[in-house]
Amino acid sequence: MYIKIIGKGNINLILLHGWGINNSIWFWIEKILMKDFKLHIIDLPGYGNNFHVIVENLYELLALIHNNTPKKCIWMGWSMGGIISSYMSILYPKKTIAIINICSSPCFIKKKKWPGIDINTIKNIFKNLLYNYKNTIKNFFITNTYNIIKKNTHVQNIIKKYVLPPYPTYNTLKMNLDIICKTDIRKYIMQTKLPNLQIYGKLDTMIPIEISKIINKYNNKNIKIIVIDHSAHMPFISKPIEFCNSIISFKKKL
């Protein structure tokens, strides 16, 4: 399993990307965070440099990550990657220093008294990724970065990396869809004893900030919640400096 390792910090930070997009998503913040952390930037099985790596389910995926990462680390996951980072902390608490969840949720799907994504919406995203991957990813970026892409030619060039083959296969996308649709670890998150930073985009329509308000009501002192203004599902692109400062500040308090 290929992992890109950069940085000279004395704390291992494992970066886990989201559904449909490879590890290039972290381009905007790598150079900032590598001053404070040793970054382990992972392509999940079926993506990018690990396109050839095949796992059948979530638990095989978790075991693979466990076997290829250091003994002590902070798990940082964006969107679906936040589910994986949470599971890593549940299964391997002694390996976990802290958890950072970015625009993620312990339960993605909308339920009674729980805001989330309508299951038909997530299934439509799956279909779009299968039948028009390139345009689906481009539209996703444009929708979630608020004109930054249109204004910044350099960002446009980076986005081209996302739409080059090999694209994730049906099996990879379907397994990831199952992770998103079937995960409900709300009880664990509300009761976590590990330091947990949760970062939300105020304008995010996929992971609404109402989720943060519900979690806040549990008054778990181990959970710190940050909402970044003028950002949606990709605050590390919309507000990279503010985003990274919140992570560095969190690390200093561990």
PLY file of the C-alpha trace (Angstrom):
ply
format ascii 1.0
element vertex 254
property float x
property float y
property float z
element edge 253
property int vertex1
property int vertex2
end_header
0.00 0.00 0.00
1.50 3.29 -1.13
1.55 6.16 1.39
3.06 9.59 0.76
5.04 10.65 3.85
6.24 14.25 4.22
6.98 16.69 7.03
9.33 16.95 9.99
6.88 17.22 12.88
7.09 14.82 15.80
3.40 13.86 15.62
2.06 11.51 12.94
-1.03 12.88 11.19
-2.84 10.37 8.98
-4.87 12.03 6.19
-7.89 10.12 4.88
-9.73 11.49 1.85
-13.42 11.17 1.00
-15.62 9.28 -1.42
-14.74 9.46 -5.11
-11.64 11.68 -4.72
-8.00 10.65 -4.21
-5.35 12.02 -1.86
-4.58 15.03 -4.10
-7.42 16.72 -2.23
-4.88 17.67 0.45
-2.70 19.67 -1.94
-3.91 23.00 -0.56
-2.79 22.33 3.02
0.16 19.91 2.79
2.86 22.59 2.86
1.25 24.35 5.81
0.74 21.30 8.00
4.06 19.60 7.22
5.81 22.20 9.40
4.03 20.89 12.48
3.31 17.25 11.64
4.73 14.21 9.91
2.02 13.69 7.30
0.98 10.22 6.12
-1.15 10.96 3.05
-3.11 7.89 2.05
-4.82 6.90 -1.16
-7.61 4.64 0.06
-7.88 1.22 -1.66
-9.17 1.62 -5.21
-7.95 5.22 -5.60
-4.89 6.91 -7.11
-1.63 5.12 -6.34
-3.58 2.36 -4.59
-6.00 1.73 -7.43
-4.70 -1.86 -7.57
-5.35 -2.50 -3.86
-8.58 -4.41 -3.34
-10.56 -4.75 -0.12
-13.98 -6.32 0.21
-15.41 -4.34 3.12
-14.84 -1.68 5.76
-13.07 -3.99 8.20
-10.54 -5.15 5.61
-9.92 -1.49 4.81
-9.40 -0.62 8.49
-7.02 -3.54 9.01
-4.98 -2.51 5.96
-4.62 1.06 7.23
-3.73 -0.19 10.71
-0.95 -2.40 9.31
0.56 0.47 7.31
0.53 3.31 9.83
2.64 4.20 12.92
1.97 3.07 16.48
0.80 6.51 17.63
-1.05 8.97 15.42
-3.82 11.47 14.91
-6.49 10.31 12.45
-7.78 13.12 10.22
-10.59 12.28 7.82
-12.63 14.38 5.44
-16.25 13.45 4.65
-16.29 9.63 4.29
-12.70 9.68 5.56
-14.11 10.99 8.85
-16.06 7.75 9.23
-12.85 5.81 8.74
-10.89 7.95 11.20
-13.62 7.46 13.81
-13.61 3.70 13.29
-9.81 3.58 13.60
-10.08 5.27 16.99
-12.80 2.82 18.08
-10.88 -0.30 17.04
-7.40 0.96 17.92
-7.74 3.43 20.81
-4.20 2.76 22.11
-2.85 3.75 18.71
-4.89 6.95 18.63
-3.67 10.31 19.97
-6.72 12.20 18.71
-9.35 12.33 15.95
-10.05 15.16 13.51
-13.30 14.93 11.53
-13.77 17.39 8.65
-17.26 17.92 7.26
-18.16 14.46 8.42
-20.83 12.87 10.57
-21.24 9.81 12.79
-24.38 9.15 10.72
-24.51 10.57 7.19
-28.07 9.53 6.37
-31.03 11.61 7.49
-33.06 9.98 10.24
-35.78 10.97 12.68
-34.53 13.99 14.65
-31.14 13.73 12.93
-30.17 16.02 10.00
-28.28 14.41 7.16
-28.35 13.44 3.51
-31.47 11.96 1.97
-30.59 8.41 0.93
-31.92 9.00 -2.59
-29.55 11.96 -2.96
-26.52 9.87 -2.06
-27.61 7.13 -4.47
-27.90 9.70 -7.24
-24.34 10.86 -6.52
-23.25 7.24 -6.85
-24.94 6.93 -10.25
-23.39 10.19 -11.45
-19.91 9.06 -10.39
-20.39 5.83 -12.31
-21.71 7.31 -15.55
-19.98 10.69 -15.71
-17.14 10.72 -13.20
-15.24 13.64 -14.73
-18.13 16.13 -14.77
-19.45 14.96 -11.40
-16.11 15.72 -9.70
-15.75 19.08 -11.47
-19.26 20.15 -10.50
-18.65 19.00 -6.94
-15.60 21.25 -6.69
-17.36 24.24 -8.20
-20.37 23.83 -5.90
-18.28 23.50 -2.75
-15.54 26.10 -3.21
-17.54 29.25 -4.00
-15.83 30.69 -7.10
-12.30 30.00 -5.85
-11.77 27.60 -8.75
-12.94 30.15 -11.32
-10.58 32.80 -9.94
-7.46 30.68 -9.49
-5.82 29.15 -12.57
-3.41 27.17 -10.39
-6.32 25.49 -8.63
-7.85 24.65 -12.00
-4.64 22.89 -13.01
-4.61 20.87 -9.79
-8.21 19.76 -10.36
-7.14 18.13 -13.61
-5.39 15.53 -11.47
-8.73 14.33 -10.21
-10.19 13.51 -13.57
-7.36 11.43 -14.98
-7.65 7.63 -15.17
-7.67 5.31 -13.42
-11.09 6.24 -12.10
-12.43 4.34 -9.08
-14.31 1.23 -10.16
-17.91 0.25 -9.50
-16.81 -2.09 -6.68
-14.80 0.64 -4.94
-17.55 3.25 -5.21
-20.23 0.76 -4.13
-18.25 -0.38 -1.08
-17.74 3.26 -0.10
-21.45 3.95 -0.62
-22.25 1.12 1.78
-19.89 2.61 4.38
-21.66 5.96 4.10
-25.20 4.55 4.13
-24.79 1.91 6.84
-22.61 3.69 9.41
-24.28 4.95 12.56
-21.76 5.50 15.37
-23.51 8.41 17.06
-23.47 6.73 20.46
-19.71 6.28 20.35
-18.98 9.83 19.19
-21.16 11.38 21.88
-19.29 9.39 24.55
-15.75 9.46 23.18
-12.92 9.75 25.69
-10.38 10.69 23.05
-9.67 14.29 21.98
-11.88 14.97 18.96
-11.82 18.07 16.77
-14.82 18.44 14.48
-14.64 21.03 11.70
-17.76 22.07 9.77
-18.38 24.40 6.84
-21.13 26.85 7.65
-22.58 26.60 4.13
-22.24 22.83 3.80
-25.41 21.25 2.40
-24.14 17.67 2.71
-23.16 17.75 6.40
-25.36 20.52 7.88
-24.05 22.40 10.90
-27.22 21.40 12.77
-25.34 18.16 13.45
-22.71 20.09 15.40
-25.44 21.70 17.50
-26.86 18.30 18.45
-23.41 16.97 19.39
-22.72 20.11 21.39
-25.73 19.43 23.61
-23.99 16.36 25.05
-21.36 18.62 26.67
-18.56 16.14 26.03
-15.42 18.07 27.01
-13.32 15.88 24.72
-15.10 17.22 21.64
-14.15 20.60 20.19
-16.34 21.97 17.41
-15.28 24.63 14.90
-17.52 26.11 12.19
-15.72 27.92 9.36
-17.64 30.78 7.74
-17.87 31.21 3.97
-17.06 27.57 3.32
-19.06 24.50 2.37
-17.95 20.86 2.17
-14.28 21.76 1.46
-13.14 24.31 4.07
-9.49 23.36 3.56
-9.78 24.84 0.05
-12.07 27.78 0.81
-10.21 28.85 3.97
-6.89 26.92 4.11
-5.09 29.19 6.58
-7.99 29.34 9.04
-8.49 25.61 8.64
-4.83 24.74 9.32
-4.56 27.15 12.24
-7.45 25.37 13.95
-5.65 22.02 13.59
-2.31 23.38 14.81
-4.02 25.02 17.79
-5.78 21.73 18.58
-2.46 19.87 18.49
-0.84 22.30 20.96
-3.55 21.54 23.53
-3.17 17.77 23.39
0 1
1 2
2 3
3 4
4 5
5 6
6 7
7 8
8 9
9 10
10 11
11 12
12 13
13 14
14 15
15 16
16 17
17 18
18 19
19 20
20 21
21 22
22 23
23 24
24 25
25 26
26 27
27 28
28 29
29 30
30 31
31 32
32 33
33 34
34 35
35 36
36 37
37 38
38 39
39 40
40 41
41 42
42 43
43 44
44 45
45 46
46 47
47 48
48 49
49 50
50 51
51 52
52 53
53 54
54 55
55 56
56 57
57 58
58 59
59 60
60 61
61 62
62 63
63 64
64 65
65 66
66 67
67 68
68 69
69 70
70 71
71 72
72 73
73 74
74 75
75 76
76 77
77 78
78 79
79 80
80 81
81 82
82 83
83 84
84 85
85 86
86 87
87 88
88 89
89 90
90 91
91 92
92 93
93 94
94 95
95 96
96 97
97 98
98 99
99 100
100 101
101 102
102 103
103 104
104 105
105 106
106 107
107 108
108 109
109 110
110 111
111 112
112 113
113 114
114 115
115 116
116 117
117 118
118 119
119 120
120 121
121 122
122 123
123 124
124 125
125 126
126 127
127 128
128 129
129 130
130 131
131 132
132 133
133 134
134 135
135 136
136 137
137 138
138 139
139 140
140 141
141 142
142 143
143 144
144 145
145 146
146 147
147 148
148 149
149 150
150 151
151 152
152 153
153 154
154 155
155 156
156 157
157 158
158 159
159 160
160 161
161 162
162 163
163 164
164 165
165 166
166 167
167 168
168 169
169 170
170 171
171 172
172 173
173 174
174 175
175 176
176 177
177 178
178 179
179 180
180 181
181 182
182 183
183 184
184 185
185 186
186 187
187 188
188 189
189 190
190 191
191 192
192 193
193 194
194 195
195 196
196 197
197 198
198 199
199 200
200 201
201 202
202 203
203 204
204 205
205 206
206 207
207 208
208 209
209 210
210 211
211 212
212 213
213 214
214 215
215 216
216 217
217 218
218 219
219 220
220 221
221 222
222 223
223 224
224 225
225 226
226 227
227 228
228 229
229 230
230 231
231 232
232 233
233 234
234 235
235 236
236 237
237 238
238 239
239 240
240 241
241 242
242 243
243 244
244 245
245 246
246 247
247 248
248 249
249 250
250 251
251 252
252 253
